[in-house]
Amino acid sequence: MSARRISGLWLIAPVTVLLVVGFLAPTAIMGMLSLRNYSGMSGIGDSWTLENYIGVITDPFYLTIIGRTLLLGVIVTALCLLLAFPLALFILRSGPKVQTASILLVIFPLLCNIVVRSFGWMVLLAPRGIINEALIGAGLIAHPLPLMYDLTGVTIGLVQIFLPFMVLLLIPALQNIPADVEAAALILKASRLRTFFTITLPLALPGILTGSILVFVLSISALVTPRMLGGPTYRVMATQIYEEFMTNLNWPGGAALAFVLTVIALALIWGANRIGNRLTRGISGGNS
C-alpha cells in the first residue's frame, strides 16, 4: 500500500470512527433490541422474534398512527412549498438591501430553540390563548376554536418551524435559472403565468424536490412540537416511540417502531429521487 493511500486512510479515520461510534453502533444495538420479545411482567426477554414488527404493521392502532404521521408530513410539506416559493421569488427579485433583510428575517427563527417557539404557539393557540380570546372579545366566535391538540395546531407549528429550510433551498435553485430564458419567453409573447409553469417551475424542480424531501422527513420525525401542540391525545410516530421507551418501558416495541419510521423515510426519499431524476431527464430532453 502506497504512502499516499495510507495518508488518505488516516484522513478519513476520525470521521469513520465518529460514524461507527455515533451512528452505526447504536443503530445495530437498536436493531438487535427490536428483535427481542417483551412482556409487561418480565420485561425484555432473551428470545428472538419478529413479533414487534408484525404488531406495528398489523395493529390498527399503529397503522392509524402511521397514516396520521404521513398525512401530517404531506400537509406540512405542501404548505411550506406554497408559502416558500413566492417568498423565495420575492427575495431574489428584490434590491440588495431588501434581499439581505429578507434573508435575515428568514434565518432569524432558526436562532430560537424549537421548544421556545412551540411554547409561543401554545400561548397563541390555546383554548384561552391570545387568538381565541381576541376572537371572542371581538364577538366573532362564541366558543374557543379547537386550534390545539389536533392536526391544526401541530401543522401550524411545524410549518412555521420548517418554512425557513424550504426557502433557503429554493433560493439557490431559482438563482440558477438563466434570466435570459424567462426573458426570451416573454419576448415571444408568452404570458407570465405560462412562463412560470413552463420554464420557472420545471427548472426549479431540483430545489423543490430537495426542500420537499427535507421538510417531509423532518415533519414525520418531529417530536417536540407534536408532543407540545398535539398533547397526549394526538399521537404521531415520534411521540409514540417516546411513549414506548419512556412510559411503557417497551424498548423492543419502540425500537421496532423507530425502524419502521426509518424505512418509510428512506423509501420515500428513494422514490422521490427516482421521480426527480426522471423528470429532470425529461425536462433536459425536451429543452434539447
Secondary structure by P-SEA (a helix, b strand, c coil): ccaaaaaaaaaaaaaaaaaaaccaaaaaaaaaaaabbbbccccccccccaaaaaaaaccaaaaaaaaaaaaaaaaaaaaaaaaaaaaaaaaaaccaaaaaaaaaaaaccccccaaaaaaaaaaacccccaaaaaaaaaccccccccccccaaaaaaaaaaaaaaaaaaaaaaaaaaccaaaaaaaaaacccaaaaaaacccccaaaaaaaaaaaaaaaaaaccaaaaaaaccccccaaaaaaaacccccaaaaaaaaaaaaaaaaaaaaaaaaaaaaaaaaaaaaaac
